[in-house]
Amino acid sequence: MDPVRKNDLVGKAVVFLADGMADDPIPELGGKTPLEAAETPYMDLIASTGASGTFLSLPEGFPTSSDAANMSVLGYSLAKYYPGRGPIEAASRELKLKADDVAWRCNLVTVENGILKDYSAGHIDGNHSRILMEDLQKHFGSEKVSFHPGVSYRNLMILHGSEFSADVGYFKPDSSQDEPVESLPWTPLKDTPEARHTAEFVTDLVRRCGEYLSGHPLVRSGAVRANGIWPWSPGRKPAFPAFSEKYGGRKGAVITAVDVISGIARCASMDVIPVEGATGYIDTNYAGKAEAAIRAIEDHDFVYVHLEAIDETSHEGRLDRKLQAIRDFDEKIVRPVMLALRERGVTFAILPDHPVPLHLRKHTRTPVPVAVCGPHIKPDSVMRYSEADAPKGSLGALSGDQFMKTVLNIQENGKGK
């Protein structure tokens, strides 16, 4: 290490966000969680040289979804700012929502014999997904509704006009696999003509789109399994305070493959750093993400490195893939970033945004394990990063913006809001 550069990045921080990593003990692993069973020497290094605790990312009253969880991790009050998944992903796609637009996340899904079998249509290829969404737009797009391609199964539907409402209840598709579609209705949350009309409109549109996709050449040929759409988490144009405004002028950057995280970043006026080959799955470009983080910390105060793959393998219920994704995250992202920035004074933190227990294949509200190391962090006695060890740490039970203030070394009476 060049002595001129030693500790030259003090005050800057990198957060490694392992989406969906936390889990429950698994009998096949001898009662260990996947995180405890996997070899994670660099996550453990953060714990052994720093302090541990837990963080409540999904408080009661809000969806158990990654948009809400990652907003919580970044310290944004859900009660004040949560707009729904749809408008956040619209921001990522740089779609300009009008005041009376209602944006929905729109999954391409697989339905078999009236059962929602796969929330991702087999992790549909991006090119195939784009073809289907563009064809849906050609056949069903109008002044009232438009369809917009995203990444793989993660797409958007926007309803246009004052006749529509965002006050519609829905079932999250990745939490509803193997359930009968008829038991998962769209329902008005308020007794208003707009809410009732929107629920009826969406229900009918889902039926018609399903009939169309079932007869689509790509589906009939067996090339794809996407024979339905699933709109969920509607909302209107969001309004966040800028990250730099919230955290005393600090400049933040986000590295991710998925629209929901880049959408949060754009809403918060953070820089989104694209990585070629980042897929949101286990075949993602790990090295590219690590390199991007190492570069980004030079001209940013805060870098948020998000990995989606662990979450996806959890929803699949694939223990083997979850173990591999956890090991890959530690070896191919956490390790190279920490080694490249060692002795430069950077603060490092590791946490999931929420648990996805393999036996449930869906998100839970259980507080997640946290570990933080850096020049301002007094080490505690915790030596391993895990669900069982983290609660024993000196950070205690964090909530609200306490995690971010800990990472950025902002005192309760300091700058930020």
Rosetta blueprint (number, residue, H / E / L):
1 M L
2 D L
3 P L
4 V L
5 R L
6 K L
7 N L
8 D L
9 L L
10 V L
11 G L
12 K L
13 A E
14 V E
15 V E
16 F E
17 L E
18 A E
19 D L
20 G L
21 M E
22 A E
23 D L
24 D L
25 P L
26 I E
27 P H
28 E H
29 L H
30 G L
31 G L
32 K E
33 T L
34 P H
35 L H
36 E H
37 A H
38 A L
39 E L
40 T L
41 P H
42 Y H
43 M H
44 D H
45 L H
46 I H
47 A H
48 S H
49 T L
50 G L
51 A E
52 S E
53 G E
54 T E
55 F E
56 L L
57 S L
58 L L
59 P L
60 E L
61 G L
62 F L
63 P L
64 T L
65 S L
66 S H
67 D H
68 A H
69 A H
70 N H
71 M H
72 S H
73 V H
74 L L
75 G L
76 Y L
77 S L
78 L H
79 A H
80 K H
81 Y H
82 Y L
83 P L
84 G L
85 R H
86 G H
87 P H
88 I H
89 E H
90 A H
91 A H
92 S H
93 R L
94 E L
95 L L
96 K L
97 L L
98 K L
99 A L
100 D L
101 D E
102 V E
103 A E
104 W E
105 R E
106 C E
107 N E
108 L E
109 V E
110 T E
111 V E
112 E E
113 N L
114 G L
115 I E
116 L E
117 K E
118 D E
119 Y L
120 S L
121 A L
122 G L
123 H L
124 I L
125 D L
126 G H
127 N H
128 H H
129 S H
130 R H
131 I H
132 L H
133 M H
134 E H
135 D H
136 L H
137 Q H
138 K H
139 H H
140 F H
141 G L
142 S L
143 E L
144 K L
145 V E
146 S E
147 F E
148 H E
149 P E
150 G E
151 V E
152 S L
153 Y L
154 R E
155 N E
156 L E
157 M E
158 I E
159 L E
160 H E
161 G L
162 S L
163 E L
164 F L
165 S L
166 A L
167 D L
168 V E
169 G E
170 Y L
171 F L
172 K L
173 P H
174 D H
175 S H
176 S L
177 Q L
178 D L
179 E E
180 P E
181 V H
182 E H
183 S H
184 L L
185 P L
186 W L
187 T E
188 P E
189 L L
190 K L
191 D L
192 T L
193 P H
194 E H
195 A H
196 R H
197 H H
198 T H
199 A H
200 E H
201 F H
202 V H
203 T H
204 D H
205 L H
206 V H
207 R H
208 R H
209 C H
210 G H
211 E H
212 Y H
213 L H
214 S H
215 G L
216 H L
217 P H
218 L H
219 V H
220 R H
221 S L
222 G L
223 A L
224 V L
225 R L
226 A L
227 N L
228 G E
229 I E
230 W E
231 P E
232 W E
233 S E
234 P E
235 G E
236 R L
237 K L
238 P L
239 A L
240 F L
241 P L
242 A L
243 F H
244 S H
245 E H
246 K H
247 Y L
248 G L
249 G L
250 R L
251 K L
252 G E
253 A E
254 V E
255 I E
256 T L
257 A L
258 V L
259 D H
260 V H
261 I H
262 S H
263 G H
264 I H
265 A H
266 R H
267 C H
268 A L
269 S L
270 M L
271 D E
272 V E
273 I L
274 P L
275 V L
276 E L
277 G L
278 A L
279 T L
280 G L
281 Y L
282 I L
283 D L
284 T L
285 N L
286 Y H
287 A H
288 G H
289 K H
290 A H
291 E H
292 A H
293 A H
294 I H
295 R H
296 A H
297 I H
298 E H
299 D H
300 H L
301 D L
302 F E
303 V E
304 Y E
305 V E
306 H E
307 L E
308 E L
309 A H
310 I H
311 D H
312 E H
313 T H
314 S H
315 H H
316 E H
317 G L
318 R L
319 L H
320 D H
321 R H
322 K H
323 L H
324 Q H
325 A H
326 I H
327 R H
328 D H
329 F H
330 D H
331 E H
332 K H
333 I H
334 V H
335 R H
336 P H
337 V H
338 M H
339 L H
340 A H
341 L L
342 R L
343 E L
344 R L
345 G L
346 V L
347 T E
348 F E
349 A E
350 I E
351 L E
352 P L
353 D L
354 H L
355 P E
356 V L
357 P L
358 L L
359 H L
360 L L
361 R L
362 K L
363 H L
364 T L
365 R L
366 T L
367 P L
368 V E
369 P E
370 V E
371 A E
372 V E
373 C E
374 G L
375 P L
376 H L
377 I L
378 K L
379 P L
380 D L
381 S L
382 V L
383 M L
384 R L
385 Y L
386 S L
387 E L
388 A L
389 D L
390 A H
391 P H
392 K H
393 G L
394 S L
395 L L
396 G E
397 A E
398 L E
399 S L
400 G L
401 D L
402 Q H
403 F H
404 M H
405 K H
406 T H
407 V H
408 L H
409 N L
410 I L
411 Q L
412 E L
413 N L
414 G L
415 K L
416 G L
417 K L
